Amino acid sequence: MLSCLHALNLDIEMKKITIHLSPADVRKSGTGFDCAMLLAVMQEVLKKPLPIDDSTCVLSALSLNGELMQFHGMIPAI
């Protein structure tokens, strides 16, 4: 995720960031949560919050340069 932030010219000032993926008892695998995690970090780092409300669902993988990519199992995840 650091490479995506650098590609988007965002500096997180080497802060330690912990992302909680709940519920904890459900196994998470694959890259489908990449974009949602990046948006969560950006929401905390940016001075102006992103216009994302609680009803938004984000499923996408990210390339190393920050581009959105499809991932295996996207249709069943939806």
PDB file of N, CA, C and O in Angstrom:
ATOM      1  N   MET A   1       0.821  -1.184   0.000  1.00  0.00           N
ATOM      2  CA  MET A   1       0.000   0.000   0.000  1.00  0.00           C
ATOM      3  C   MET A   1       0.871   1.258   0.000  1.00  0.00           C
ATOM      4  O   MET A   1       0.456   2.292  -0.523  1.00  0.00           O
ATOM      5  N   LEU A   2       2.058   1.184   0.572  1.00  0.00           N
ATOM      6  CA  LEU A   2       2.942   2.351   0.574  1.00  0.00           C
ATOM      7  C   LEU A   2       3.303   2.794  -0.830  1.00  0.00           C
ATOM      8  O   LEU A   2       3.392   3.991  -1.104  1.00  0.00           O
ATOM      9  N   SER A   3       3.513   1.828  -1.728  1.00  0.00           N
ATOM     10  CA  SER A   3       3.855   2.203  -3.098  1.00  0.00           C
ATOM     11  C   SER A   3       2.694   2.927  -3.777  1.00  0.00           C
ATOM     12  O   SER A   3       2.917   3.842  -4.570  1.00  0.00           O
ATOM     13  N   CYS A   4       1.460   2.526  -3.475  1.00  0.00           N
ATOM     14  CA  CYS A   4       0.286   3.219  -4.027  1.00  0.00           C
ATOM     15  C   CYS A   4       0.206   4.642  -3.503  1.00  0.00           C
ATOM     16  O   CYS A   4      -0.076   5.569  -4.263  1.00  0.00           O
ATOM     17  N   LEU A   5       0.452   4.827  -2.208  1.00  0.00           N
ATOM     18  CA  LEU A   5       0.410   6.169  -1.624  1.00  0.00           C
ATOM     19  C   LEU A   5       1.484   7.063  -2.226  1.00  0.00           C
ATOM     20  O   LEU A   5       1.234   8.237  -2.502  1.00  0.00           O
ATOM     21  N   HIS A   6       2.670   6.518  -2.430  1.00  0.00           N
ATOM     22  CA  HIS A   6       3.747   7.300  -3.059  1.00  0.00           C
ATOM     23  C   HIS A   6       3.418   7.617  -4.514  1.00  0.00           C
ATOM     24  O   HIS A   6       3.723   8.711  -4.986  1.00  0.00           O
ATOM     25  N   ALA A   7       2.799   6.677  -5.234  1.00  0.00           N
ATOM     26  CA  ALA A   7       2.417   6.925  -6.624  1.00  0.00           C
ATOM     27  C   ALA A   7       1.347   8.005  -6.721  1.00  0.00           C
ATOM     28  O   ALA A   7       1.273   8.721  -7.719  1.00  0.00           O
ATOM     29  N   LEU A   8       0.512   8.124  -5.680  1.00  0.00           N
ATOM     30  CA  LEU A   8      -0.530   9.151  -5.644  1.00  0.00           C
ATOM     31  C   LEU A   8      -0.038  10.448  -5.004  1.00  0.00           C
ATOM     32  O   LEU A   8      -0.830  11.355  -4.746  1.00  0.00           O
ATOM     33  N   ASN A   9       1.273  10.537  -4.748  1.00  0.00           N
ATOM     34  CA  ASN A   9       1.914  11.706  -4.128  1.00  0.00           C
ATOM     35  C   ASN A   9       1.331  12.038  -2.762  1.00  0.00           C
ATOM     36  O   ASN A   9       1.161  13.209  -2.419  1.00  0.00           O
ATOM     37  N   LEU A  10       1.026  11.004  -1.982  1.00  0.00           N
ATOM     38  CA  LEU A  10       0.545  11.188  -0.617  1.00  0.00           C
ATOM     39  C   LEU A  10       1.634  10.747   0.343  1.00  0.00           C
ATOM     40  O   LEU A  10       2.196   9.661   0.197  1.00  0.00           O
ATOM     41  N   ASP A  11       1.931  11.577   1.314  1.00  0.00           N
ATOM     42  CA  ASP A  11       2.966  11.270   2.287  1.00  0.00           C
ATOM     43  C   ASP A  11       2.297  10.963   3.620  1.00  0.00           C
ATOM     44  O   ASP A  11       1.548  11.787   4.145  1.00  0.00           O
ATOM     45  N   ILE A  12       2.564   9.785   4.168  1.00  0.00           N
ATOM     46  CA  ILE A  12       1.955   9.432   5.442  1.00  0.00           C
ATOM     47  C   ILE A  12       2.924   9.669   6.601  1.00  0.00           C
ATOM     48  O   ILE A  12       2.624   9.296   7.735  1.00  0.00           O
ATOM     49  N   GLU A  13       4.052  10.268   6.342  1.00  0.00           N
ATOM     50  CA  GLU A  13       5.026  10.662   7.358  1.00  0.00           C
ATOM     51  C   GLU A  13       5.457   9.484   8.223  1.00  0.00           C
ATOM     52  O   GLU A  13       5.739   9.655   9.409  1.00  0.00           O
ATOM     53  N   MET A  14       5.509   8.304   7.644  1.00  0.00           N
ATOM     54  CA  MET A  14       5.954   7.081   8.310  1.00  0.00           C
ATOM     55  C   MET A  14       5.213   6.822   9.623  1.00  0.00           C
ATOM     56  O   MET A  14       5.816   6.383  10.602  1.00  0.00           O
ATOM     57  N   LYS A  15       3.925   7.090   9.642  1.00  0.00           N
ATOM     58  CA  LYS A  15       3.098   6.783  10.799  1.00  0.00           C
ATOM     59  C   LYS A  15       2.760   5.303  10.791  1.00  0.00           C
ATOM     60  O   LYS A  15       2.699   4.676   9.733  1.00  0.00           O
ATOM     61  N   LYS A  16       2.544   4.753  11.964  1.00  0.00           N
ATOM     62  CA  LYS A  16       2.088   3.377  12.056  1.00  0.00           C
ATOM     63  C   LYS A  16       0.573   3.392  11.953  1.00  0.00           C
ATOM     64  O   LYS A  16      -0.101   4.084  12.717  1.00  0.00           O
ATOM     65  N   ILE A  17       0.037   2.630  11.010  1.00  0.00           N
ATOM     66  CA  ILE A  17      -1.399   2.604  10.771  1.00  0.00           C
ATOM     67  C   ILE A  17      -1.886   1.169  10.936  1.00  0.00           C
ATOM     68  O   ILE A  17      -1.337   0.242  10.340  1.00  0.00           O
ATOM     69  N   THR A  18      -2.920   1.001  11.748  1.00  0.00           N
ATOM     70  CA  THR A  18      -3.538  -0.298  11.950  1.00  0.00           C
ATOM     71  C   THR A  18      -4.939  -0.260  11.357  1.00  0.00           C
ATOM     72  O   THR A  18      -5.722   0.645  11.646  1.00  0.00           O
ATOM     73  N   ILE A  19      -5.246  -1.244  10.531  1.00  0.00           N
ATOM     74  CA  ILE A  19      -6.562  -1.327   9.903  1.00  0.00           C
ATOM     75  C   ILE A  19      -7.266  -2.554  10.452  1.00  0.00           C
ATOM     76  O   ILE A  19      -6.756  -3.670  10.356  1.00  0.00           O
ATOM     77  N   HIS A  20      -8.435  -2.342  11.025  1.00  0.00           N
ATOM     78  CA  HIS A  20      -9.223  -3.434  11.605  1.00  0.00           C
ATOM     79  C   HIS A  20     -10.230  -3.921  10.567  1.00  0.00           C
ATOM     80  O   HIS A  20     -11.099  -3.167  10.130  1.00  0.00           O
ATOM     81  N   LEU A  21     -10.105  -5.171  10.182  1.00  0.00           N
ATOM     82  CA  LEU A  21     -11.055  -5.771   9.242  1.00  0.00           C
ATOM     83  C   LEU A  21     -12.028  -6.640  10.035  1.00  0.00           C
ATOM     84  O   LEU A  21     -11.662  -7.715  10.511  1.00  0.00           O
ATOM     85  N   SER A  22     -13.249  -6.179  10.172  1.00  0.00           N
ATOM     86  CA  SER A  22     -14.216  -6.933  10.963  1.00  0.00           C
ATOM     87  C   SER A  22     -15.266  -7.556  10.052  1.00  0.00           C
ATOM     88  O   SER A  22     -15.476  -7.049   8.950  1.00  0.00           O
ATOM     89  N   PRO A  23     -15.912  -8.594  10.446  1.00  0.00           N
ATOM     90  CA  PRO A  23     -15.800  -9.301  11.714  1.00  0.00           C
ATOM     91  C   PRO A  23     -14.546 -10.172  11.750  1.00  0.00           C
ATOM     92  O   PRO A  23     -14.103 -10.689  10.725  1.00  0.00           O
ATOM     93  N   ALA A  24     -13.998 -10.320  12.916  1.00  0.00           N
ATOM     94  CA  ALA A  24     -12.712 -11.012  13.073  1.00  0.00           C
ATOM     95  C   ALA A  24     -12.809 -12.509  12.809  1.00  0.00           C
ATOM     96  O   ALA A  24     -11.811 -13.133  12.450  1.00  0.00           O
ATOM     97  N   ASP A  25     -13.988 -13.096  12.977  1.00  0.00           N
ATOM     98  CA  ASP A  25     -14.108 -14.546  12.814  1.00  0.00           C
ATOM     99  C   ASP A  25     -14.288 -14.979  11.359  1.00  0.00           C
ATOM    100  O   ASP A  25     -14.318 -16.178  11.080  1.00  0.00           O
ATOM    101  N   VAL A  26     -14.407 -14.033  10.425  1.00  0.00           N
ATOM    102  CA  VAL A  26     -14.541 -14.351   9.006  1.00  0.00           C
ATOM    103  C   VAL A  26     -13.170 -14.224   8.340  1.00  0.00           C
ATOM    104  O   VAL A  26     -12.506 -13.193   8.447  1.00  0.00           O
ATOM    105  N   ARG A  27     -12.761 -15.287   7.652  1.00  0.00           N
ATOM    106  CA  ARG A  27     -11.454 -15.301   7.002  1.00  0.00           C
ATOM    107  C   ARG A  27     -11.431 -14.346   5.813  1.00  0.00           C
ATOM    108  O   ARG A  27     -12.332 -14.368   4.974  1.00  0.00           O
ATOM    109  N   LYS A  28     -10.397 -13.510   5.744  1.00  0.00           N
ATOM    110  CA  LYS A  28     -10.223 -12.600   4.613  1.00  0.00           C
ATOM    111  C   LYS A  28      -9.050 -13.101   3.774  1.00  0.00           C
ATOM    112  O   LYS A  28      -7.965 -13.358   4.297  1.00  0.00           O
ATOM    113  N   SER A  29      -9.279 -13.236   2.482  1.00  0.00           N
ATOM    114  CA  SER A  29      -8.194 -13.668   1.606  1.00  0.00           C
ATOM    115  C   SER A  29      -8.314 -12.936   0.282  1.00  0.00           C
ATOM    116  O   SER A  29      -9.384 -12.442  -0.075  1.00  0.00           O
ATOM    117  N   GLY A  30      -7.219 -12.872  -0.432  1.00  0.00           N
ATOM    118  CA  GLY A  30      -7.214 -12.212  -1.730  1.00  0.00           C
ATOM    119  C   GLY A  30      -6.925 -10.731  -1.633  1.00  0.00           C
ATOM    120  O   GLY A  30      -6.573 -10.210  -0.574  1.00  0.00           O
ATOM    121  N   THR A  31      -7.080 -10.069  -2.758  1.00  0.00           N
ATOM    122  CA  THR A  31      -6.717  -8.653  -2.852  1.00  0.00           C
ATOM    123  C   THR A  31      -7.924  -7.730  -2.958  1.00  0.00           C
ATOM    124  O   THR A  31      -7.763  -6.541  -3.234  1.00  0.00           O
ATOM    125  N   GLY A  32      -9.119  -8.248  -2.747  1.00  0.00           N
ATOM    126  CA  GLY A  32     -10.332  -7.462  -2.918  1.00  0.00           C
ATOM    127  C   GLY A  32     -10.513  -6.335  -1.920  1.00  0.00           C
ATOM    128  O   GLY A  32     -11.319  -5.435  -2.154  1.00  0.00           O
ATOM    129  N   PHE A  33      -9.789  -6.360  -0.819  1.00  0.00           N
ATOM    130  CA  PHE A  33      -9.914  -5.328   0.196  1.00  0.00           C
ATOM    131  C   PHE A  33      -8.875  -4.217   0.036  1.00  0.00           C
ATOM    132  O   PHE A  33      -8.889  -3.251   0.799  1.00  0.00           O
ATOM    133  N   ASP A  34      -7.980  -4.339  -0.939  1.00  0.00           N
ATOM    134  CA  ASP A  34      -6.881  -3.382  -1.100  1.00  0.00           C
ATOM    135  C   ASP A  34      -7.363  -1.942  -1.234  1.00  0.00           C
ATOM    136  O   ASP A  34      -6.886  -1.055  -0.526  1.00  0.00           O
ATOM    137  N   CYS A  35      -8.294  -1.715  -2.128  1.00  0.00           N
ATOM    138  CA  CYS A  35      -8.760  -0.361  -2.405  1.00  0.00           C
ATOM    139  C   CYS A  35      -9.479   0.235  -1.195  1.00  0.00           C
ATOM    140  O   CYS A  35      -9.300   1.412  -0.884  1.00  0.00           O
ATOM    141  N   ALA A  36     -10.287  -0.572  -0.518  1.00  0.00           N
ATOM    142  CA  ALA A  36     -11.000  -0.091   0.666  1.00  0.00           C
ATOM    143  C   ALA A  36     -10.008   0.300   1.768  1.00  0.00           C
ATOM    144  O   ALA A  36     -10.206   1.299   2.460  1.00  0.00           O
ATOM    145  N   MET A  37      -8.946  -0.488   1.924  1.00  0.00           N
ATOM    146  CA  MET A  37      -7.934  -0.151   2.934  1.00  0.00           C
ATOM    147  C   MET A  37      -7.196   1.128   2.558  1.00  0.00           C
ATOM    148  O   MET A  37      -6.920   1.961   3.421  1.00  0.00           O
ATOM    149  N   LEU A  38      -6.875   1.290   1.270  1.00  0.00           N
ATOM    150  CA  LEU A  38      -6.208   2.508   0.812  1.00  0.00           C
ATOM    151  C   LEU A  38      -7.094   3.731   1.053  1.00  0.00           C
ATOM    152  O   LEU A  38      -6.610   4.769   1.502  1.00  0.00           O
ATOM    153  N   LEU A  39      -8.384   3.609   0.757  1.00  0.00           N
ATOM    154  CA  LEU A  39      -9.304   4.724   0.987  1.00  0.00           C
ATOM    155  C   LEU A  39      -9.418   5.050   2.474  1.00  0.00           C
ATOM    156  O   LEU A  39      -9.535   6.221   2.836  1.00  0.00           O
ATOM    157  N   ALA A  40      -9.385   4.040   3.338  1.00  0.00           N
ATOM    158  CA  ALA A  40      -9.433   4.282   4.780  1.00  0.00           C
ATOM    159  C   ALA A  40      -8.202   5.045   5.247  1.00  0.00           C
ATOM    160  O   ALA A  40      -8.308   5.955   6.070  1.00  0.00           O
ATOM    161  N   VAL A  41      -7.037   4.680   4.729  1.00  0.00           N
ATOM    162  CA  VAL A  41      -5.806   5.392   5.086  1.00  0.00           C
ATOM    163  C   VAL A  41      -5.855   6.820   4.555  1.00  0.00           C
ATOM    164  O   VAL A  41      -5.497   7.762   5.262  1.00  0.00           O
ATOM    165  N   MET A  42      -6.296   6.979   3.316  1.00  0.00           N
ATOM    166  CA  MET A  42      -6.394   8.326   2.736  1.00  0.00           C
ATOM    167  C   MET A  42      -7.378   9.190   3.521  1.00  0.00           C
ATOM    168  O   MET A  42      -7.158  10.391   3.680  1.00  0.00           O
ATOM    169  N   GLN A  43      -8.448   8.592   4.006  1.00  0.00           N
ATOM    170  CA  GLN A  43      -9.445   9.327   4.790  1.00  0.00           C
ATOM    171  C   GLN A  43      -8.814   9.906   6.059  1.00  0.00           C
ATOM    172  O   GLN A  43      -9.186  10.997   6.491  1.00  0.00           O
ATOM    173  N   GLU A  44      -7.875   9.191   6.652  1.00  0.00           N
ATOM    174  CA  GLU A  44      -7.224   9.663   7.867  1.00  0.00           C
ATOM    175  C   GLU A  44      -6.077  10.630   7.588  1.00  0.00           C
ATOM    176  O   GLU A  44      -5.810  11.522   8.394  1.00  0.00           O
ATOM    177  N   VAL A  45      -5.401  10.464   6.458  1.00  0.00           N
ATOM    178  CA  VAL A  45      -4.218  11.269   6.151  1.00  0.00           C
ATOM    179  C   VAL A  45      -4.578  12.625   5.547  1.00  0.00           C
ATOM    180  O   VAL A  45      -3.950  13.633   5.871  1.00  0.00           O
ATOM    181  N   LEU A  46      -5.577  12.656   4.677  1.00  0.00           N
ATOM    182  CA  LEU A  46      -5.922  13.888   3.979  1.00  0.00           C
ATOM    183  C   LEU A  46      -6.586  14.896   4.915  1.00  0.00           C
ATOM    184  O   LEU A  46      -7.318  14.526   5.833  1.00  0.00           O
ATOM    185  N   LYS A  47      -6.318  16.165   4.664  1.00  0.00           N
ATOM    186  CA  LYS A  47      -6.923  17.222   5.469  1.00  0.00           C
ATOM    187  C   LYS A  47      -8.404  17.380   5.144  1.00  0.00           C
ATOM    188  O   LYS A  47      -9.206  17.671   6.031  1.00  0.00           O
ATOM    189  N   LYS A  48      -8.772  17.191   3.876  1.00  0.00           N
ATOM    190  CA  LYS A  48     -10.169  17.271   3.457  1.00  0.00           C
ATOM    191  C   LYS A  48     -10.683  15.840   3.276  1.00  0.00           C
ATOM    192  O   LYS A  48     -10.155  15.100   2.446  1.00  0.00           O
ATOM    193  N   PRO A  49     -11.704  15.440   4.038  1.00  0.00           N
ATOM    194  CA  PRO A  49     -12.186  14.062   3.933  1.00  0.00           C
ATOM    195  C   PRO A  49     -12.761  13.738   2.548  1.00  0.00           C
ATOM    196  O   PRO A  49     -13.281  14.613   1.855  1.00  0.00           O
ATOM    197  N   LEU A  50     -12.657  12.493   2.173  1.00  0.00           N
ATOM    198  CA  LEU A  50     -13.209  12.028   0.903  1.00  0.00           C
ATOM    199  C   LEU A  50     -14.728  11.957   1.008  1.00  0.00           C
ATOM    200  O   LEU A  50     -15.250  11.627   2.073  1.00  0.00           O
ATOM    201  N   PRO A  51     -15.450  12.259  -0.067  1.00  0.00           N
ATOM    202  CA  PRO A  51     -16.922  12.227  -0.019  1.00  0.00           C
ATOM    203  C   PRO A  51     -17.464  10.803  -0.149  1.00  0.00           C
ATOM    204  O   PRO A  51     -18.067  10.449  -1.162  1.00  0.00           O
ATOM    205  N   ILE A  52     -17.243   9.996   0.880  1.00  0.00           N
ATOM    206  CA  ILE A  52     -17.700   8.606   0.897  1.00  0.00           C
ATOM    207  C   ILE A  52     -18.622   8.444   2.100  1.00  0.00           C
ATOM    208  O   ILE A  52     -18.237   8.755   3.227  1.00  0.00           O
ATOM    209  N   ASP A  53     -19.836   7.958   1.863  1.00  0.00           N
ATOM    210  CA  ASP A  53     -20.757   7.771   2.981  1.00  0.00           C
ATOM    211  C   ASP A  53     -20.760   6.310   3.441  1.00  0.00           C
ATOM    212  O   ASP A  53     -20.084   5.468   2.850  1.00  0.00           O
ATOM    213  N   ASP A  54     -21.514   6.019   4.484  1.00  0.00           N
ATOM    214  CA  ASP A  54     -21.518   4.686   5.081  1.00  0.00           C
ATOM    215  C   ASP A  54     -22.181   3.622   4.215  1.00  0.00           C
ATOM    216  O   ASP A  54     -22.014   2.431   4.477  1.00  0.00           O
ATOM    217  N   SER A  55     -22.921   4.019   3.201  1.00  0.00           N
ATOM    218  CA  SER A  55     -23.596   3.032   2.342  1.00  0.00           C
ATOM    219  C   SER A  55     -22.728   2.606   1.155  1.00  0.00           C
ATOM    220  O   SER A  55     -23.187   1.830   0.317  1.00  0.00           O
ATOM    221  N   THR A  56     -21.496   3.090   1.062  1.00  0.00           N
ATOM    222  CA  THR A  56     -20.608   2.776  -0.052  1.00  0.00           C
ATOM    223  C   THR A  56     -19.815   1.504   0.232  1.00  0.00           C
ATOM    224  O   THR A  56     -19.266   1.333   1.321  1.00  0.00           O
ATOM    225  N   CYS A  57     -19.761   0.621  -0.750  1.00  0.00           N
ATOM    226  CA  CYS A  57     -18.970  -0.606  -0.665  1.00  0.00           C
ATOM    227  C   CYS A  57     -17.901  -0.551  -1.747  1.00  0.00           C
ATOM    228  O   CYS A  57     -18.206  -0.267  -2.905  1.00  0.00           O
ATOM    229  N   VAL A  58     -16.656  -0.821  -1.383  1.00  0.00           N
ATOM    230  CA  VAL A  58     -15.543  -0.757  -2.334  1.00  0.00           C
ATOM    231  C   VAL A  58     -14.884  -2.130  -2.403  1.00  0.00           C
ATOM    232  O   VAL A  58     -14.405  -2.648  -1.394  1.00  0.00           O
ATOM    233  N   LEU A  59     -14.862  -2.713  -3.596  1.00  0.00           N
ATOM    234  CA  LEU A  59     -14.189  -3.988  -3.844  1.00  0.00           C
ATOM    235  C   LEU A  59     -13.299  -3.818  -5.063  1.00  0.00           C
ATOM    236  O   LEU A  59     -13.793  -3.692  -6.184  1.00  0.00           O
ATOM    237  N   SER A  60     -11.996  -3.815  -4.851  1.00  0.00           N
ATOM    238  CA  SER A  60     -11.069  -3.713  -5.971  1.00  0.00           C
ATOM    239  C   SER A  60      -9.666  -4.017  -5.482  1.00  0.00           C
ATOM    240  O   SER A  60      -9.329  -3.776  -4.322  1.00  0.00           O
ATOM    241  N   ALA A  61      -8.866  -4.543  -6.370  1.00  0.00           N
ATOM    242  CA  ALA A  61      -7.448  -4.731  -6.090  1.00  0.00           C
ATOM    243  C   ALA A  61      -6.705  -3.513  -6.616  1.00  0.00           C
ATOM    244  O   ALA A  61      -7.237  -2.752  -7.425  1.00  0.00           O
ATOM    245  N   LEU A  62      -5.485  -3.334  -6.158  1.00  0.00           N
ATOM    246  CA  LEU A  62      -4.661  -2.210  -6.604  1.00  0.00           C
ATOM    247  C   LEU A  62      -3.355  -2.711  -7.187  1.00  0.00           C
ATOM    248  O   LEU A  62      -2.771  -3.683  -6.707  1.00  0.00           O
ATOM    249  N   SER A  63      -2.911  -2.034  -8.225  1.00  0.00           N
ATOM    250  CA  SER A  63      -1.573  -2.320  -8.740  1.00  0.00           C
ATOM    251  C   SER A  63      -0.572  -1.531  -7.900  1.00  0.00           C
ATOM    252  O   SER A  63      -0.970  -0.725  -7.060  1.00  0.00           O
ATOM    253  N   LEU A  64       0.705  -1.752  -8.117  1.00  0.00           N
ATOM    254  CA  LEU A  64       1.726  -1.054  -7.331  1.00  0.00           C
ATOM    255  C   LEU A  64       1.757   0.444  -7.593  1.00  0.00           C
ATOM    256  O   LEU A  64       2.266   1.202  -6.768  1.00  0.00           O
ATOM    257  N   ASN A  65       1.214   0.887  -8.739  1.00  0.00           N
ATOM    258  CA  ASN A  65       1.205   2.322  -9.022  1.00  0.00           C
ATOM    259  C   ASN A  65      -0.153   2.964  -8.707  1.00  0.00           C
ATOM    260  O   ASN A  65      -0.400   4.104  -9.100  1.00  0.00           O
ATOM    261  N   GLY A  66      -1.030   2.244  -8.003  1.00  0.00           N
ATOM    262  CA  GLY A  66      -2.290   2.819  -7.553  1.00  0.00           C
ATOM    263  C   GLY A  66      -3.458   2.679  -8.500  1.00  0.00           C
ATOM    264  O   GLY A  66      -4.512   3.267  -8.256  1.00  0.00           O
ATOM    265  N   GLU A  67      -3.310   1.921  -9.573  1.00  0.00           N
ATOM    266  CA  GLU A  67      -4.419   1.728 -10.509  1.00  0.00           C
ATOM    267  C   GLU A  67      -5.347   0.634  -9.998  1.00  0.00           C
ATOM    268  O   GLU A  67      -4.895  -0.351  -9.415  1.00  0.00           O
ATOM    269  N   LEU A  68      -6.656   0.814 -10.222  1.00  0.00           N
ATOM    270  CA  LEU A  68      -7.632  -0.197  -9.835  1.00  0.00           C
ATOM    271  C   LEU A  68      -7.544  -1.387 -10.774  1.00  0.00           C
ATOM    272  O   LEU A  68      -7.368  -1.224 -11.982  1.00  0.00           O
ATOM    273  N   MET A  69      -7.668  -2.585 -10.216  1.00  0.00           N
ATOM    274  CA  MET A  69      -7.582  -3.811 -11.007  1.00  0.00           C
ATOM    275  C   MET A  69      -8.687  -4.770 -10.572  1.00  0.00           C
ATOM    276  O   MET A  69      -9.125  -4.744  -9.422  1.00  0.00           O
ATOM    277  N   GLN A  70      -9.128  -5.608 -11.495  1.00  0.00           N
ATOM    278  CA  GLN A  70     -10.058  -6.651 -11.136  1.00  0.00           C
ATOM    279  C   GLN A  70      -9.287  -7.740 -10.391  1.00  0.00           C
ATOM    280  O   GLN A  70      -8.060  -7.807 -10.461  1.00  0.00           O
ATOM    281  N   PHE A  71     -10.025  -8.589  -9.678  1.00  0.00           N
ATOM    282  CA  PHE A  71      -9.371  -9.667  -8.970  1.00  0.00           C
ATOM    283  C   PHE A  71     -10.197 -10.944  -9.103  1.00  0.00           C
ATOM    284  O   PHE A  71     -11.397 -10.896  -9.375  1.00  0.00           O
ATOM    285  N   HIS A  72      -9.545 -12.071  -8.911  1.00  0.00           N
ATOM    286  CA  HIS A  72     -10.207 -13.366  -9.022  1.00  0.00           C
ATOM    287  C   HIS A  72     -11.224 -13.501  -7.895  1.00  0.00           C
ATOM    288  O   HIS A  72     -10.877 -13.340  -6.724  1.00  0.00           O
ATOM    289  N   GLY A  73     -12.469 -13.793  -8.238  1.00  0.00           N
ATOM    290  CA  GLY A  73     -13.533 -13.935  -7.252  1.00  0.00           C
ATOM    291  C   GLY A  73     -14.336 -12.677  -7.022  1.00  0.00           C
ATOM    292  O   GLY A  73     -15.055 -12.575  -6.028  1.00  0.00           O
ATOM    293  N   MET A  74     -14.227 -11.710  -7.925  1.00  0.00           N
ATOM    294  CA  MET A  74     -14.947 -10.450  -7.741  1.00  0.00           C
ATOM    295  C   MET A  74     -16.462 -10.652  -7.834  1.00  0.00           C
ATOM    296  O   MET A  74     -17.200 -10.127  -7.001  1.00  0.00           O
ATOM    297  N   ILE A  75     -16.933 -11.396  -8.822  1.00  0.00           N
ATOM    298  CA  ILE A  75     -18.378 -11.586  -9.005  1.00  0.00           C
ATOM    299  C   ILE A  75     -18.990 -12.295  -7.787  1.00  0.00           C
ATOM    300  O   ILE A  75     -20.021 -11.834  -7.298  1.00  0.00           O
ATOM    301  N   PRO A  76     -18.411 -13.389  -7.271  1.00  0.00           N
ATOM    302  CA  PRO A  76     -18.994 -13.990  -6.062  1.00  0.00           C
ATOM    303  C   PRO A  76     -18.942 -13.057  -4.848  1.00  0.00           C
ATOM    304  O   PRO A  76     -19.805 -13.132  -3.973  1.00  0.00           O
ATOM    305  N   ALA A  77     -17.941 -12.183  -4.790  1.00  0.00           N
ATOM    306  CA  ALA A  77     -17.839 -11.247  -3.658  1.00  0.00           C
ATOM    307  C   ALA A  77     -18.972 -10.226  -3.679  1.00  0.00           C
ATOM    308  O   ALA A  77     -19.429  -9.765  -2.633  1.00  0.00           O
ATOM    309  N   ILE A  78     -19.416  -9.881  -4.889  1.00  0.00           N
ATOM    310  CA  ILE A  78     -20.505  -8.904  -5.009  1.00  0.00           C
ATOM    311  C   ILE A  78     -21.796  -9.531  -4.557  1.00  0.00           C
ATOM    312  O   ILE A  78     -22.839  -8.879  -4.577  1.00  0.00           O
TER     313      ILE A  78
END
